Amino acid sequence: MTNLDQLSVNSIRILAADQVQKANSGHPGAPLGTAPMLYELWTNHMSHNPANPSWENRDRFILSGGHGSAGYYALLHLFGYGLSMDDLKNFRQYNSLTPGHPEYRHTPGVECTTGPLGSGLAAGVGMAMAEEHLASIFNKPGYPIVDHYTFVECGDGDLMEGVAQEALSLCGTLALDKMIILYDSNRITIEGSTDPVFHEDVLKRMEALGFQTLEVEDGTDLEAISKAIEAAKANKEKPSFIKINTEIGYGSPKQGNASSHGEPLGDENVTALKTTLAYPSHEPFFVPDEVYANFETHAAKGKLAEEEWNRLRDAYYAEYPEMKELFERYQNGTLNLEDLDESYWEKTDKKEATRASSGKILNKLKDLFPMMVGGSADLGPSNKTYMNGAGDFTVEDRSGRNLHFGVREIGMGGICNGLALHGLRPYAGTFFVFSDYAKPMVRLASLMQLPVIYVYSHDSIGVGEDGPTHQPVEHLASYRSIPNITVFRPADQTETAAGWAVAMASEKTPTALILTRQNVDQIAETSKEAMKGGYILSDSEKETPDAILIASGSEVKPCMDAKKLLREQRVDVRVVSMPSIELFERQPEDYKNAVLPRNVKARVVVEASKDFGWGRYVGLDGAILGMESFGASAPGSELFDIYGFKAEPIAATVNEVIARCS
């Protein structure tokens, strides 16, 4: 290690400590320990161009231990990614570019939002899968235009989380050799030593999962770190896991102590840190000129690498002009609704589960979107999530678009985030009741504005004999509570087509399609108006209806039946299909008022789920026919009768509400 290297490493450490101290909030311990590995990786082994953070063939880096963000921001500042010194001084402050944990789309150079431990590892697996897939599609002899690595830094906490185990198990199984993990092994968590809770042999575990394993005994030894990364790159058969032994809070009086993890060092300890490291100034946020010059030199290498790649790409386009259009098509994977011809909206008169309708629509869309990839958590035949003729992504064939995640719902969710971050259009399927396993990763997709599609089948008590363990009751309310997601529960094939159209047209919002196991009737009145989230399915004969029935999914048909029954009783109602509350709420006020006029107080919502969230539409005078229990084991058709989701009890409830509102 040269003196300049050491000074540069220490500059990362000092800037991290100063950020946390000024904010009086944050995590200084990890950046002090990981600064050498990050410096070595970013300066000598990662191909990246600070002048163009979105260069297509850059190596990707994810800080899975997102609490170490102060070190990450210091690195981005020194490399010239657009973070100013004032940005560092505003660490963890409102609207700054340096939030408490790294945020994608917010800070230049940040590839993935991290903080929930383990999630970055899962996203990294998705990125590595995307690289392999794209390489198999686009690379030609002499033209490796897709050729880059995914690097993930993680810590003890990441490896304790279940999402990491799920994702890394699949990574090893698929032999994703471009995935390289740098493990910051400092043996400390917030509560102290990891010994009481985590003393497994991590290297043996990773070897068992299918990784090449390497160890760096001294995390300050840049040469040893360099050799380990080069050995990882040299292995073309397995992903690599590098254990790097570090000291949390390195160089400070709190070195090796849990107290350095999640609180400022304190002014005296920051001064002591600078003294111990022989840093040339004790002034806060000081960086020597020669350090800036050093990072500028390394940044220039990235600019040259991109220029060389641009020349390679141009020659590739000249020799393979047909690939240019395809490559650009992959960069724009959203649907222009005008591209959907009438055949897309063709109705059938056959009863069909919306999961089956979804499978047919998926296979219509797959040819429009070559960048669409996806699969299920071992439930493809039930979810109908298989793309016919699209091949399977395996060790032997990376070109396959059907992904097999195994029984790994949360891992699947995190991996799909990585696939989307790399520019593909992923979908993920499971039973709706198991969506809770994936929800933390769905929340991150919503936060990152990733248009991932979730295909959730077996949506209600209609699951039937499998019983309450498999009957989602509270899940609709739970998913609707997530900001920036579209939850879409269609009533039949036409509305299912509308849901898929919404999902594929989305650029920054994930979509959850909530689908039936059981066959449902095709409703003549359903239309592409469903893309508005809520619409008048069957209107009253009078200008002002006596009451309004609102329903989603399989409960729309019983409401139509109840309307006929009420007509016989001289009660005139409007039926509104509401497949998506979120889409309906995005409509103009005059449209929403036309569908649900304020002067009609008699309203009844019908949905085979917990009623939470529907109150805004029924007010104090209306009623909600929903589920108050967990369901039961019996044929689904019987359960709908038992719990009152049929014409007679719906009609009776409407009459009660009308009487109450009179």
C-alpha positions as CSV (number, residue, x, y, z in Angstrom):
1,M,0.0,0.0,0.0
2,T,1.4,3.4,-1.0
3,N,1.2,6.4,1.3
4,L,-1.3,7.9,-1.1
5,D,-3.5,4.8,-1.0
6,Q,-3.4,4.9,2.8
7,L,-4.3,8.6,2.8
8,S,-7.1,8.0,0.4
9,V,-8.5,5.2,2.5
10,N,-8.3,7.4,5.6
11,S,-10.1,10.2,3.8
12,I,-13.1,7.9,3.3
13,R,-13.0,7.1,7.0
14,I,-12.7,10.7,8.1
15,L,-15.5,12.0,5.8
16,A,-17.8,9.2,7.1
17,A,-17.1,10.0,10.7
18,D,-17.5,13.7,10.1
19,Q,-20.8,13.2,8.3
20,V,-22.2,11.2,11.2
21,Q,-20.9,13.6,13.8
22,K,-22.3,16.7,12.2
23,A,-25.7,15.0,11.7
24,N,-25.5,13.6,15.3
25,S,-27.0,10.5,13.8
26,G,-25.8,7.5,11.8
27,H,-23.5,4.5,11.7
28,P,-19.7,5.3,11.7
29,G,-18.5,1.9,12.7
30,A,-18.9,0.0,9.4
31,P,-17.4,2.7,7.1
32,L,-14.3,2.9,9.3
33,G,-13.8,-0.9,8.9
34,T,-14.8,-1.3,5.3
35,A,-13.0,1.7,3.8
36,P,-10.0,-0.3,2.5
37,M,-12.1,-2.9,0.7
38,L,-14.3,-0.3,-0.9
39,Y,-11.3,1.8,-2.0
40,E,-9.5,-1.2,-3.5
41,L,-12.7,-2.4,-5.2
42,W,-13.7,0.9,-6.7
43,T,-10.3,2.1,-7.8
44,N,-8.7,-1.1,-9.2
45,H,-11.3,-3.7,-9.9
46,M,-14.7,-2.0,-10.8
47,S,-15.4,-0.7,-14.2
48,H,-17.5,2.5,-13.7
49,N,-17.6,6.0,-15.1
50,P,-18.6,8.8,-12.6
51,A,-19.3,11.0,-15.5
52,N,-22.0,8.7,-16.7
53,P,-23.5,6.6,-13.8
54,S,-26.0,4.9,-16.1
55,W,-23.4,3.5,-18.6
56,E,-25.0,0.2,-19.7
57,N,-21.9,-2.0,-19.3
58,R,-20.7,-0.6,-15.9
59,D,-20.1,-3.0,-13.0
60,R,-22.8,-2.8,-10.5
61,F,-22.2,-2.2,-6.8
62,I,-24.7,-2.7,-4.0
63,L,-24.1,-1.7,-0.4
64,S,-26.4,-4.3,1.2
65,G,-25.4,-3.1,4.7
66,G,-27.0,0.2,3.8
67,H,-26.5,1.7,7.3
68,G,-22.8,2.2,6.2
69,S,-24.0,4.9,3.8
70,A,-21.7,7.6,5.1
71,G,-18.7,5.7,3.7
72,Y,-20.5,5.1,0.4
73,Y,-21.3,8.8,0.1
74,A,-17.7,9.7,0.9
75,L,-16.6,7.4,-1.9
76,L,-19.1,8.9,-4.4
77,H,-18.0,12.4,-3.5
78,L,-14.3,11.6,-3.9
79,F,-14.9,9.9,-7.3
80,G,-16.9,12.9,-8.6
81,Y,-20.4,11.4,-8.9
82,G,-22.0,14.8,-8.2
83,L,-22.1,14.7,-4.5
84,S,-20.7,18.0,-3.2
85,M,-19.1,18.6,0.2
86,D,-22.2,20.4,1.2
87,D,-24.2,17.3,0.4
88,L,-22.0,15.4,2.8
89,K,-22.5,18.1,5.4
90,N,-26.3,17.6,5.0
91,F,-26.1,13.9,5.7
92,R,-29.5,12.6,7.0
93,Q,-31.1,16.0,6.6
94,Y,-34.4,16.6,4.8
95,N,-34.3,16.6,1.0
96,S,-30.5,16.1,0.9
97,L,-28.8,13.8,-1.5
98,T,-27.3,11.9,1.4
99,P,-30.2,10.2,3.2
100,G,-29.7,7.8,6.1
101,H,-29.7,4.8,3.8
102,P,-28.9,4.7,0.1
103,E,-31.8,5.4,-2.2
104,Y,-32.0,4.5,-5.8
105,R,-33.2,7.4,-8.2
106,H,-32.2,9.8,-5.4
107,T,-28.4,9.8,-5.2
108,P,-26.2,9.5,-8.3
109,G,-24.2,6.3,-8.2
110,V,-26.6,4.4,-6.0
111,E,-27.8,1.3,-7.8
112,C,-30.3,0.0,-5.3
113,T,-32.2,1.2,-2.2
114,T,-30.8,-0.7,0.8
115,G,-31.3,-0.7,4.5
116,P,-33.5,-3.7,5.2
117,L,-30.7,-6.2,5.7
118,G,-30.2,-9.0,3.2
119,S,-32.3,-7.2,0.5
120,G,-29.2,-5.9,-1.3
121,L,-27.9,-9.4,-1.6
122,A,-31.1,-10.6,-3.2
123,A,-31.2,-7.6,-5.6
124,G,-27.6,-8.4,-6.5
125,V,-28.5,-11.9,-7.5
126,G,-31.2,-10.4,-9.8
127,M,-28.7,-8.1,-11.4
128,A,-26.3,-11.0,-12.0
129,M,-29.1,-13.0,-13.5
130,A,-30.0,-10.1,-15.8
131,E,-26.3,-9.7,-16.9
132,E,-26.1,-13.4,-17.8
133,H,-29.5,-13.3,-19.6
134,L,-28.6,-10.2,-21.6
135,A,-25.2,-11.5,-22.5
136,S,-26.8,-14.7,-23.9
137,I,-29.1,-12.6,-26.1
138,F,-26.8,-9.9,-27.4
139,N,-23.1,-11.1,-27.3
140,K,-21.6,-12.3,-30.5
141,P,-18.1,-13.7,-31.2
142,G,-15.7,-10.8,-30.7
143,Y,-18.4,-8.6,-29.3
144,P,-18.9,-9.0,-25.6
145,I,-21.1,-5.9,-25.3
146,V,-22.7,-7.2,-22.1
147,D,-19.8,-8.1,-19.8
148,H,-19.8,-6.8,-16.3
149,Y,-19.8,-7.9,-12.7
150,T,-22.2,-7.4,-9.8
151,F,-20.4,-6.6,-6.5
152,V,-22.2,-6.7,-3.2
153,E,-20.8,-5.6,0.2
154,C,-22.6,-7.3,3.1
155,G,-22.2,-7.8,6.8
156,D,-23.1,-10.3,9.5
157,G,-26.6,-9.0,9.8
158,D,-27.3,-9.4,6.1
159,L,-26.3,-13.1,6.3
160,M,-28.6,-13.7,9.3
161,E,-31.7,-12.6,7.4
162,G,-33.7,-15.3,5.6
163,V,-33.9,-13.3,2.4
164,A,-30.2,-13.7,2.0
165,Q,-30.3,-17.5,2.4
166,E,-33.0,-17.8,-0.2
167,A,-31.3,-15.6,-2.8
168,L,-27.8,-17.0,-2.2
169,S,-29.0,-20.5,-2.5
170,L,-30.5,-19.8,-5.9
171,C,-27.3,-17.9,-6.9
172,G,-25.1,-20.9,-6.2
173,T,-27.5,-23.3,-7.8
174,L,-27.5,-21.2,-11.0
175,A,-23.7,-20.7,-10.9
176,L,-23.8,-17.0,-11.4
177,D,-20.1,-16.5,-11.7
178,K,-20.3,-12.7,-12.2
179,M,-21.7,-12.3,-8.7
180,I,-18.9,-11.3,-6.2
181,I,-19.7,-10.7,-2.5
182,L,-17.4,-8.9,-0.1
183,Y,-18.3,-9.9,3.4
184,D,-17.4,-7.4,6.1
185,S,-16.9,-9.8,9.0
186,N,-16.5,-7.6,12.0
187,R,-18.4,-10.0,14.4
188,I,-20.4,-7.1,16.0
189,T,-24.1,-6.2,15.9
190,I,-26.1,-3.5,17.8
191,E,-26.4,-5.8,20.8
192,G,-22.7,-6.6,20.9
193,S,-20.7,-9.7,19.9
194,T,-22.3,-12.0,17.3
195,D,-21.2,-15.0,19.4
196,P,-24.5,-15.7,21.2
197,V,-26.5,-15.7,17.9
198,F,-24.2,-16.2,14.9
199,H,-21.1,-18.4,15.1
200,E,-21.7,-20.7,12.2
201,D,-18.8,-21.3,9.7
202,V,-19.9,-18.9,7.1
203,L,-17.4,-20.0,4.5
204,K,-18.5,-23.6,4.8
205,R,-22.1,-22.5,4.4
206,M,-21.3,-20.5,1.3
207,E,-19.3,-23.4,-0.1
208,A,-22.3,-25.7,0.4
209,L,-24.5,-23.2,-1.4
210,G,-22.2,-23.4,-4.5
211,F,-19.8,-20.5,-4.0
212,Q,-16.1,-20.2,-4.4
213,T,-15.0,-19.0,-1.0
214,L,-12.0,-16.8,-0.2
215,E,-10.7,-15.1,3.0
216,V,-8.7,-12.0,3.7
217,E,-7.3,-12.2,7.2
218,D,-6.5,-8.5,7.5
219,G,-9.2,-6.1,6.2
220,T,-6.6,-3.3,6.0
221,D,-4.4,-5.3,3.6
222,L,-5.2,-3.8,0.1
223,E,-2.9,-6.3,-1.7
224,A,-4.7,-9.2,-0.1
225,I,-8.1,-7.8,-0.9
226,S,-6.9,-7.2,-4.5
227,K,-5.7,-10.8,-4.9
228,A,-9.0,-12.1,-3.6
229,I,-11.1,-10.0,-6.0
230,E,-8.9,-11.2,-8.9
231,A,-9.3,-14.8,-7.9
232,A,-13.0,-14.3,-7.8
233,K,-13.0,-12.8,-11.3
234,A,-10.9,-15.7,-12.5
235,N,-13.4,-18.3,-11.5
236,K,-15.8,-18.7,-14.4
237,E,-17.9,-21.6,-12.9
238,K,-19.1,-20.2,-9.5
239,P,-20.1,-17.0,-7.8
240,S,-17.5,-15.9,-5.3
241,F,-17.8,-15.0,-1.6
242,I,-14.9,-13.1,0.0
243,K,-14.7,-13.0,3.8
244,I,-12.8,-9.9,4.8
245,N,-12.0,-9.7,8.5
246,T,-12.3,-6.2,9.7
247,E,-12.6,-4.1,12.9
248,I,-15.7,-2.1,13.4
249,G,-14.9,1.5,14.3
250,Y,-11.3,1.1,13.1
251,G,-8.9,3.7,14.3
252,S,-11.2,5.2,16.9
253,P,-11.3,4.7,20.6
254,K,-14.5,2.7,20.0
255,Q,-12.7,0.2,17.7
256,G,-14.2,-3.3,18.1
257,N,-17.1,-2.0,20.3
258,A,-20.8,-2.2,19.5
259,S,-21.2,1.4,20.5
260,S,-19.5,2.4,17.3
261,H,-22.2,0.8,15.2
262,G,-25.2,3.1,15.3
263,E,-24.3,6.3,17.1
264,P,-21.8,9.2,16.5
265,L,-18.3,8.7,17.8
266,G,-18.4,12.0,19.7
267,D,-16.2,15.0,19.1
268,E,-13.3,13.8,21.3
269,N,-13.3,10.4,19.6
270,V,-13.4,11.9,16.1
271,T,-10.4,14.0,17.1
272,A,-8.7,10.9,18.5
273,L,-9.5,9.0,15.2
274,K,-7.7,11.7,13.2
275,T,-4.8,11.6,15.5
276,T,-4.5,7.8,15.4
277,L,-4.7,7.8,11.6
278,A,-2.2,10.6,11.4
279,Y,-4.6,12.6,9.2
280,P,-3.1,15.9,8.1
281,S,-5.9,18.1,9.5
282,H,-8.4,17.9,12.3
283,E,-10.6,20.4,10.5
284,P,-14.0,18.8,9.8
285,F,-14.6,17.6,6.2
286,F,-11.0,18.2,5.1
287,V,-9.6,16.3,2.1
288,P,-6.0,16.7,0.9
289,D,-5.6,17.9,-2.7
290,E,-3.5,14.9,-3.6
291,V,-6.4,12.6,-2.6
292,Y,-8.8,14.4,-4.9
293,A,-6.2,14.1,-7.7
294,N,-5.8,10.3,-7.0
295,F,-9.5,9.7,-7.3
296,E,-9.7,11.8,-10.4
297,T,-7.0,9.6,-12.0
298,H,-9.0,6.5,-11.2
299,A,-12.2,8.1,-12.5
300,A,-10.5,8.8,-15.8
301,K,-10.0,5.1,-16.3
302,G,-13.7,4.6,-16.2
303,K,-14.3,7.2,-18.8
304,L,-11.7,5.5,-21.1
305,A,-13.4,2.2,-20.5
306,E,-16.8,3.5,-21.6
307,E,-15.3,5.2,-24.6
308,E,-13.7,1.8,-25.6
309,W,-17.0,0.1,-25.0
310,N,-18.8,2.7,-27.2
311,R,-16.5,1.9,-30.1
312,L,-17.1,-1.8,-29.6
313,R,-20.9,-1.2,-29.6
314,D,-20.7,0.9,-32.7
315,A,-18.8,-1.8,-34.6
316,Y,-21.2,-4.4,-33.3
317,Y,-24.2,-2.4,-34.6
318,A,-22.5,-2.1,-38.0
319,E,-22.0,-5.8,-38.2
320,Y,-25.3,-6.8,-36.6
321,P,-27.7,-4.0,-37.5
322,E,-30.7,-6.1,-36.5
323,M,-29.4,-6.2,-32.9
324,K,-29.4,-2.4,-32.6
325,E,-33.1,-2.1,-32.7
326,L,-33.5,-5.0,-30.3
327,F,-31.0,-3.5,-27.9
328,E,-32.8,-0.2,-27.9
329,R,-36.2,-2.1,-27.5
330,Y,-34.8,-3.6,-24.3
331,Q,-34.1,-0.1,-23.0
332,N,-37.8,0.8,-23.4
333,G,-39.9,-2.0,-22.0
334,T,-43.3,-0.2,-21.4
335,L,-46.5,-0.7,-23.3
336,N,-48.1,1.8,-25.6
337,L,-51.7,1.0,-25.1
338,E,-52.4,1.8,-28.8
339,D,-50.3,-1.3,-29.7
340,L,-53.1,-3.5,-28.3
341,D,-55.4,-4.5,-31.1
342,E,-58.9,-5.8,-30.7
343,S,-57.8,-9.4,-30.5
344,Y,-56.2,-8.5,-27.1
345,W,-59.6,-7.6,-25.8
346,E,-61.6,-10.5,-27.3
347,K,-64.2,-11.8,-24.9
348,T,-65.0,-15.4,-24.2
349,D,-68.3,-16.8,-23.0
350,K,-66.7,-19.6,-21.1
351,K,-66.4,-19.6,-17.3
352,E,-62.7,-19.4,-16.4
353,A,-60.6,-18.6,-13.4
354,T,-58.9,-15.2,-13.7
355,R,-55.5,-17.0,-13.1
356,A,-56.2,-19.0,-16.3
357,S,-57.1,-15.8,-18.1
358,S,-54.0,-14.2,-16.9
359,G,-51.8,-17.0,-18.2
360,K,-53.3,-16.6,-21.7
361,I,-52.8,-12.9,-21.7
362,L,-49.2,-13.2,-20.5
363,N,-48.6,-15.4,-23.5
364,K,-50.0,-12.7,-25.8
365,L,-47.8,-10.1,-24.2
366,K,-44.6,-12.0,-24.2
367,D,-44.0,-11.5,-27.9
368,L,-44.5,-7.7,-27.6
369,F,-42.0,-7.6,-24.7
370,P,-38.8,-9.7,-25.3
371,M,-37.4,-8.1,-22.1
372,M,-40.2,-9.7,-20.0
373,V,-38.9,-12.4,-17.7
374,G,-40.5,-14.1,-14.7
375,G,-41.8,-17.1,-13.0
376,S,-43.2,-18.4,-9.7
377,A,-42.1,-19.6,-6.3
378,D,-42.6,-23.2,-7.4
379,L,-46.3,-22.6,-8.3
380,G,-46.0,-22.0,-12.1
381,P,-48.7,-24.6,-13.0
382,S,-51.1,-23.1,-10.5
383,N,-50.3,-19.4,-11.1
384,K,-50.3,-19.9,-14.9
385,T,-47.1,-17.9,-15.1
386,Y,-45.2,-19.9,-17.7
387,M,-44.4,-18.3,-21.1
388,N,-44.8,-21.0,-23.7
389,G,-41.8,-21.4,-26.1
390,A,-39.7,-18.9,-24.1
391,G,-37.3,-21.4,-22.6
392,D,-36.1,-21.8,-19.1
393,F,-33.2,-19.8,-17.5
394,T,-30.8,-22.5,-16.3
395,V,-27.0,-23.1,-15.9
396,E,-27.0,-24.6,-19.4
397,D,-29.2,-21.9,-21.1
398,R,-29.1,-18.3,-19.9
399,S,-31.4,-17.2,-22.8
400,G,-34.5,-18.7,-21.2
401,R,-37.1,-16.2,-20.0
402,N,-39.0,-18.5,-17.6
403,L,-37.4,-18.2,-14.1
404,H,-37.7,-20.9,-11.5
405,F,-37.3,-19.5,-8.0
406,G,-38.1,-22.6,-6.0
407,V,-40.0,-22.2,-2.7
408,R,-38.4,-18.8,-2.0
409,E,-41.0,-16.0,-2.0
410,I,-39.0,-13.2,-0.3
411,G,-35.9,-14.2,-2.3
412,M,-38.0,-14.1,-5.4
413,G,-39.2,-10.6,-4.6
414,G,-35.7,-9.3,-3.9
415,I,-34.3,-10.9,-7.1
416,C,-37.0,-9.4,-9.2
417,N,-36.0,-6.0,-7.8
418,G,-32.5,-6.6,-9.1
419,L,-33.8,-7.7,-12.5
420,A,-35.9,-4.6,-12.8
421,L,-33.0,-2.4,-11.7
422,H,-31.0,-3.9,-14.6
423,G,-33.7,-2.9,-17.1
424,L,-35.7,-6.1,-17.5
425,R,-39.5,-6.4,-16.9
426,P,-39.9,-9.1,-14.3
427,Y,-43.0,-10.7,-12.9
428,A,-43.3,-12.9,-9.8
429,G,-46.0,-15.4,-9.0
430,T,-47.3,-17.1,-5.9
431,F,-50.5,-17.8,-4.0
432,F,-51.9,-14.5,-2.6
433,V,-51.7,-15.9,1.0
434,F,-48.0,-16.3,0.6
435,S,-47.5,-12.7,-0.6
436,D,-46.8,-11.7,2.9
437,Y,-43.4,-13.5,2.6
438,A,-42.6,-11.3,-0.3
439,K,-44.1,-8.0,1.0
440,P,-40.8,-6.4,2.3
441,M,-39.3,-6.7,-1.1
442,V,-42.6,-5.4,-2.8
443,R,-42.3,-2.4,-0.5
444,L,-38.8,-1.7,-1.7
445,A,-40.0,-2.0,-5.3
446,S,-42.6,0.6,-4.6
447,L,-40.0,2.8,-2.9
448,M,-37.6,2.4,-5.8
449,Q,-40.4,3.0,-8.4
450,L,-39.8,-0.3,-10.1
451,P,-42.6,-1.6,-12.3
452,V,-42.4,-5.2,-11.1
453,I,-45.5,-7.3,-11.7
454,Y,-46.8,-9.6,-9.0
455,V,-49.1,-12.4,-10.1
456,Y,-51.0,-13.5,-7.0
457,S,-53.5,-16.3,-7.5
458,H,-55.9,-18.1,-5.1
459,D,-57.2,-14.8,-4.0
460,S,-59.9,-15.5,-1.4
461,I,-62.1,-18.1,0.4
462,G,-62.7,-19.4,-3.1
463,V,-59.5,-21.4,-2.5
464,G,-61.9,-23.8,-0.7
465,E,-60.7,-27.1,0.8
466,D,-57.2,-26.0,1.5
467,G,-58.7,-24.0,4.4
468,P,-57.9,-20.9,6.3
469,T,-54.1,-21.4,6.1
470,H,-54.4,-20.8,2.3
471,Q,-57.3,-18.3,2.2
472,P,-56.0,-14.7,2.1
473,V,-58.3,-12.5,4.1
474,E,-56.3,-9.4,5.3
475,H,-53.9,-9.3,2.4
476,L,-55.8,-7.0,0.1
477,A,-55.9,-4.3,2.8
478,S,-52.3,-4.9,3.5
479,Y,-51.2,-4.5,-0.1
480,R,-53.4,-1.5,-0.6
481,S,-51.7,0.2,2.3
482,I,-48.3,0.3,0.4
483,P,-47.6,3.7,-1.2
484,N,-47.0,3.6,-5.0
485,I,-48.5,0.3,-5.9
486,T,-51.4,-0.7,-8.1
487,V,-53.5,-3.5,-6.6
488,F,-55.8,-4.9,-9.3
489,R,-58.4,-7.6,-8.6
490,P,-60.3,-8.3,-11.9
491,A,-63.8,-9.8,-12.2
492,D,-63.3,-11.7,-15.4
493,Q,-61.1,-12.2,-18.5
494,T,-61.7,-8.7,-19.8
495,E,-60.7,-7.0,-16.6
496,T,-57.7,-9.3,-16.3
497,A,-56.6,-8.1,-19.7
498,A,-57.0,-4.5,-18.4
499,G,-54.9,-5.3,-15.3
500,W,-52.1,-6.6,-17.4
501,A,-52.3,-3.6,-19.7
502,V,-52.0,-1.3,-16.7
503,A,-49.1,-3.2,-15.4
504,M,-47.1,-3.2,-18.7
505,A,-47.8,0.5,-19.3
506,S,-46.5,1.4,-15.9
507,E,-43.0,3.0,-15.8
508,K,-42.5,3.6,-12.0
509,T,-45.2,1.7,-10.2
510,P,-45.4,-2.0,-9.4
511,T,-48.6,-3.9,-10.0
512,A,-50.2,-6.7,-8.0
513,L,-52.7,-8.8,-10.0
514,I,-55.0,-10.6,-7.6
515,L,-56.5,-13.6,-9.3
516,T,-59.0,-16.4,-8.6
517,R,-58.4,-20.1,-8.3
518,Q,-62.1,-20.9,-9.1
519,N,-63.8,-20.4,-12.4
520,V,-65.9,-17.2,-12.7
521,D,-68.6,-16.1,-15.1
522,Q,-67.7,-13.7,-17.9
523,I,-69.7,-10.5,-17.5
524,A,-71.0,-9.0,-20.7
525,E,-70.7,-5.5,-19.4
526,T,-67.0,-5.5,-18.4
527,S,-64.7,-3.4,-20.6
528,K,-61.3,-1.8,-20.9
529,E,-62.8,1.0,-18.7
530,A,-61.5,-1.2,-15.9
531,M,-58.1,0.5,-16.5
532,K,-59.6,3.5,-14.7
533,G,-59.8,1.4,-11.5
534,G,-63.5,1.8,-11.0
535,Y,-66.4,2.3,-13.5
536,I,-70.1,1.9,-13.8
537,L,-70.7,-1.7,-14.8
538,S,-74.5,-1.6,-14.8
539,D,-76.3,1.7,-14.2
540,S,-79.7,2.4,-12.6
541,E,-82.6,3.3,-14.7
542,K,-83.2,6.4,-12.7
543,E,-80.8,9.4,-12.9
544,T,-80.1,9.0,-9.2
545,P,-79.8,5.4,-8.1
546,D,-81.5,4.2,-4.9
547,A,-78.2,2.7,-3.9
548,I,-74.7,1.8,-5.3
549,L,-73.1,-1.6,-5.1
550,I,-69.3,-1.6,-5.3
551,A,-67.3,-4.8,-5.7
552,S,-64.1,-6.3,-7.0
553,G,-63.1,-9.6,-8.4
554,S,-65.3,-12.7,-8.0
555,E,-67.9,-10.7,-6.0
556,V,-68.9,-8.5,-8.9
557,K,-71.1,-11.2,-10.4
558,P,-73.1,-11.8,-7.2
559,C,-73.7,-8.0,-7.2
560,M,-75.0,-8.2,-10.7
561,D,-77.3,-11.0,-9.6
562,A,-78.4,-8.9,-6.6
563,K,-79.3,-6.0,-8.9
564,K,-81.7,-8.3,-10.8
565,L,-83.3,-9.4,-7.5
566,L,-83.6,-5.8,-6.3
567,R,-85.2,-4.7,-9.5
568,E,-87.9,-7.3,-8.8
569,Q,-88.4,-5.5,-5.5
570,R,-88.5,-2.1,-7.3
571,V,-85.2,-1.0,-6.0
572,D,-83.0,0.6,-8.6
573,V,-79.2,0.3,-8.0
574,R,-76.0,1.0,-9.8
575,V,-73.2,-1.6,-9.8
576,V,-69.7,-0.3,-9.9
577,S,-66.8,-2.7,-10.5
578,M,-63.7,-1.5,-8.6
579,P,-60.8,-3.7,-9.5
580,S,-58.2,-1.1,-8.3
581,I,-58.8,1.6,-5.7
582,E,-55.4,3.1,-6.5
583,L,-56.2,3.6,-10.2
584,F,-59.7,5.0,-9.3
585,E,-58.1,7.5,-6.9
586,R,-55.8,8.8,-9.6
587,Q,-58.8,9.7,-11.8
588,P,-60.1,13.3,-12.1
589,E,-62.5,14.4,-9.4
590,D,-65.4,14.9,-11.9
591,Y,-65.0,11.3,-13.1
592,K,-64.9,9.9,-9.5
593,N,-68.0,12.0,-8.7
594,A,-69.8,10.7,-11.7
595,V,-69.2,7.1,-10.8
596,L,-69.9,7.6,-7.0
597,P,-72.0,10.7,-6.7
598,R,-71.8,12.3,-3.3
599,N,-75.6,12.7,-3.0
600,V,-76.1,8.9,-3.0
601,K,-75.4,7.8,0.6
602,A,-76.8,4.3,0.3
603,R,-73.7,2.3,-0.7
604,V,-72.7,-1.3,-0.1
605,V,-69.2,-2.7,-0.7
606,V,-68.9,-6.5,-1.4
607,E,-65.5,-8.2,-1.2
608,A,-64.4,-11.5,0.3
609,S,-61.7,-9.9,2.3
610,K,-61.2,-7.9,5.5
611,D,-63.2,-4.6,5.1
612,F,-60.3,-2.4,6.2
613,G,-59.9,0.5,3.7
614,W,-63.3,0.5,2.1
615,G,-64.8,3.0,4.6
616,R,-63.9,6.0,2.4
617,Y,-66.5,4.8,-0.1
618,V,-69.4,3.8,2.2
619,G,-69.1,6.5,4.8
620,L,-71.1,6.2,8.1
621,D,-74.3,5.2,6.5
622,G,-73.2,2.4,4.2
623,A,-72.2,-1.2,4.8
624,I,-69.4,-3.5,3.8
625,L,-70.0,-7.2,3.3
626,G,-66.5,-8.7,3.9
627,M,-64.7,-11.3,6.0
628,E,-64.4,-11.0,9.7
629,S,-62.8,-14.5,10.2
630,F,-60.1,-16.6,8.6
631,G,-62.4,-18.7,6.5
632,A,-62.8,-22.5,6.7
633,S,-62.0,-25.7,4.9
634,A,-64.9,-26.6,2.5
635,P,-65.6,-26.3,-1.2
636,G,-65.2,-22.7,-2.3
637,S,-68.8,-22.4,-3.7
638,E,-70.2,-23.4,-0.3
639,L,-68.0,-20.9,1.5
640,F,-69.3,-18.1,-0.6
641,D,-72.8,-19.1,0.3
642,I,-71.9,-19.6,4.0
643,Y,-70.3,-16.1,4.3
644,G,-73.0,-14.3,2.4
645,F,-71.5,-13.5,-0.9
646,K,-74.6,-14.3,-3.0
647,A,-77.5,-12.3,-4.3
648,E,-80.0,-12.7,-1.4
649,P,-77.9,-11.4,1.5
650,I,-76.4,-8.7,-0.7
651,A,-79.9,-7.5,-1.7
652,A,-81.0,-7.7,2.0
653,T,-78.1,-5.5,3.0
654,V,-78.9,-3.0,0.3
655,N,-82.4,-2.7,1.6
656,E,-81.2,-2.2,5.2
657,V,-78.8,0.6,4.1
658,I,-81.5,2.3,2.1
659,A,-83.8,2.2,5.1
660,R,-81.0,3.7,7.3
661,C,-80.3,6.5,4.8
662,S,-84.0,7.4,4.3
